[in-house]
Every structure is written in C-alpha cells, then in structure tokens.
Amino acid sequence: MQNGPAYAFPLSSWVYHYKLRLMELVTLLGFELDIFPLHEFDGMYWYLQFYLKTRGSHIERMLSFAKNESKTLSLLNFHLLEAMAMQDLATALVYLYAALGRFGLLGRPKDPLGDEAFRYEGRMKPFLSMGVPEVVPYEFFRQMVDNVDLDVRLPAPPPQFIN
C-alpha cells in the first residue's frame, strides 16, 4: 500500500533528466579540456558515475509512469541503456585510477595550490547552486573515492619452469 498518490510530473521530470545530462557533459568536458589534473581523475569519474546513477534511477521512475506509448518507452529505454553503459564505464575508470593512485603512478604535485578540500570546493562551485542533486560533502566524497575496500594487490607471478 502506498503512502499517498504518486504523481508523474512529466515536464519537470524531463527538465531534471536534461539537467542531469548537462551536469554529466560539464564533467566530461573537464576531461576533454584538460581541466582536471591526472591525480583527480578518480574523483571526477566518481562524480560522473554518481550523476549517471542518479539519472538512471530517475529514468526508471519515468518508465514506471509511462503508459503504453511505444515512442516514449523506446526513448526512455534508450536513455536508460545509455546511462547504464556510461555508468559502468565511469565506475571502471574510478577503480582504475584509484588503483593507479595507490601504486603512486599518478604523480601528485608536491606543492598543490591549496589543500584538496579547497580544490574540491572550487571544482564543485558550478554545481552548488543547482540544488538537486546536492553536492556531496568532501569527507563523504573522499571516503567513496578512496574506496578502502578495493583490493589492488598485484597478482602472483606465474610459476617459472626450469628446463
């Protein structure tokens, strides 16, 4: 039993969908324009997959309200497939850059301009006025990106056979 009636809000749903797409594109442009230094790639890919996951959940909500209109269902399914595929790719890149960072292969700068929390605030400044989805607090962001549960040990070398 539902707590109350659920409303579709079709216009605002599409506006929110495209707002999330623009947030994804702004993040992707940061990679394209070399705005993000290499040691920040893991965090920015985490944000990209966060936006993609949010958009995927929103599309699933929109699908639950779509009637048997085949064009609408087809378009929503396309957007959902696109978001899920990009989310999987972004998640893989988060893990890749987290592993590279743990091995010290990303070359963190010796004297960065300000501390990481300060740079994070600068990176997220364009999104602060957006409201929803909210900018994740820095401590939570670092916890998610650092991903201490990720095991990055190198596999054991194969056995050497002596002839």
Rosetta blueprint (number, residue, H / E / L):
1 M L
2 Q L
3 N L
4 G L
5 P L
6 A L
7 Y L
8 A L
9 F L
10 P H
11 L H
12 S H
13 S H
14 W H
15 V H
16 Y H
17 H H
18 Y H
19 K H
20 L H
21 R H
22 L H
23 M H
24 E H
25 L H
26 V H
27 T H
28 L H
29 L H
30 G H
31 F H
32 E H
33 L L
34 D L
35 I L
36 F L
37 P L
38 L H
39 H H
40 E H
41 F H
42 D H
43 G H
44 M H
45 Y H
46 W H
47 Y H
48 L H
49 Q H
50 F H
51 Y H
52 L H
53 K H
54 T H
55 R H
56 G H
57 S H
58 H H
59 I H
60 E H
61 R H
62 M H
63 L H
64 S H
65 F H
66 A L
67 K L
68 N L
69 E L
70 S H
71 K H
72 T H
73 L H
74 S H
75 L H
76 L H
77 N H
78 F H
79 H H
80 L H
81 L H
82 E H
83 A H
84 M H
85 A H
86 M H
87 Q H
88 D H
89 L H
90 A H
91 T H
92 A H
93 L H
94 V H
95 Y H
96 L H
97 Y H
98 A H
99 A H
100 L H
101 G H
102 R H
103 F L
104 G L
105 L L
106 L L
107 G L
108 R L
109 P L
110 K L
111 D L
112 P L
113 L L
114 G L
115 D L
116 E H
117 A H
118 F H
119 R H
120 Y H
121 E H
122 G H
123 R H
124 M H
125 K H
126 P H
127 F H
128 L H
129 S L
130 M L
131 G L
132 V L
133 P L
134 E L
135 V L
136 V L
137 P L
138 Y H
139 E H
140 F H
141 F H
142 R H
143 Q H
144 M H
145 V H
146 D H
147 N L
148 V L
149 D L
150 L L
151 D L
152 V L
153 R L
154 L L
155 P L
156 A L
157 P L
158 P L
159 P L
160 Q L
161 F L
162 I L
163 N L
